[in-house]
Amino acid sequence: MNRVSLLAGVVFGFLVAAARLNDYDVIHDMLLLREPDVFLMMGSAIGTAAPILWYLRTHHWKTMEGEIDLRRQPVSRRNVAGAAIFGAGWAVAGTCPVPALAMSAGGSVLGVFVMGGLFSGIALRDALDTRSLRPLLRRTPPGATAKA
């Protein structure tokens, strides 16, 4: 693991915990529109990241994965369904993935359950994707002849 990435992750986790985003009551109050601080924090993150990404894209910045590509994709049913499930989970658990990691690191049992649910959801999604793609994988590639 890259040491810089590990350090950035630890600092980010510390900031999440310092902002009390790993506290169920803070997130619950935010979702009930009683705690505007979290929305302001999200807005400041977007306001910071958007111009930086624009600058990197317009100057054709290269990463280890290649040039930064920020194409917009059309919204599909999968996006809407995934967002609804994520939002419902966020409302019930009072946390999302990063604060759940901070909760787990702090010894919270809720954080461990949320992380277990997230990993179970990822495994289920991958299993369904593989299952739904199986018929497509059996097709004859373009240019090849099908055996009779």
RALINZI-V924140 format. One record per residue. N is the residue number from 1. PSI is psi in whole degrees, -180 to 180 (* if undefined). Layout:
N,PSI / N,PSI
This chain:
1,140 / 2,128 / 3,-36 / 4,-42 / 5,-42 / 6,-44 / 7,-44 / 8,-40 / 9,-41 / 10,-43 / 11,-43 / 12,-44 / 13,-40 / 14,-43 / 15,-38 / 16,-45 / 17,-39 / 18,-33 / 19,0 / 20,29 / 21,-8 / 22,11 / 23,121 / 24,-43 / 25,-37 / 26,-47 / 27,-41 / 28,-46 / 29,-34 / 30,-45 / 31,-24 / 32,9 / 33,31 / 34,-13 / 35,89 / 36,-12 / 37,-40 / 38,-42 / 39,-39 / 40,-37 / 41,-43 / 42,-42 / 43,-40 / 44,-33 / 45,-43 / 46,-43 / 47,-27 / 48,-45 / 49,-38 / 50,-51 / 51,-32 / 52,-45 / 53,-39 / 54,-46 / 55,-46 / 56,-38 / 57,-44 / 58,-25 / 59,14 / 60,49 / 61,137 / 62,137 / 63,-177 / 64,-24 / 65,-3 / 66,-164 / 67,146 / 68,125 / 69,112 / 70,55 / 71,142 / 72,138 / 73,148 / 74,149 / 75,133 / 76,174 / 77,-37 / 78,-40 / 79,-45 / 80,-44 / 81,-44 / 82,-41 / 83,-39 / 84,-43 / 85,-44 / 86,-45 / 87,-41 / 88,-43 / 89,-39 / 90,-42 / 91,-41 / 92,-48 / 93,-22 / 94,25 / 95,162 / 96,-176 / 97,-49 / 98,-50 / 99,-31 / 100,-37 / 101,-42 / 102,-38 / 103,-45 / 104,-43 / 105,-30 / 106,0 / 107,13 / 108,129 / 109,-36 / 110,-42 / 111,-39 / 112,-43 / 113,-41 / 114,-44 / 115,-39 / 116,-42 / 117,-40 / 118,-47 / 119,-34 / 120,-42 / 121,-39 / 122,-44 / 123,-41 / 124,-44 / 125,-45 / 126,-39 / 127,-42 / 128,-40 / 129,-44 / 130,-42 / 131,-41 / 132,-20 / 133,-14 / 134,-46 / 135,-33 / 136,-33 / 137,-21 / 138,-11 / 139,153 / 140,129 / 141,155 / 142,137 / 143,-13 / 144,156 / 145,140 / 146,141 / 147,138 / 148,*
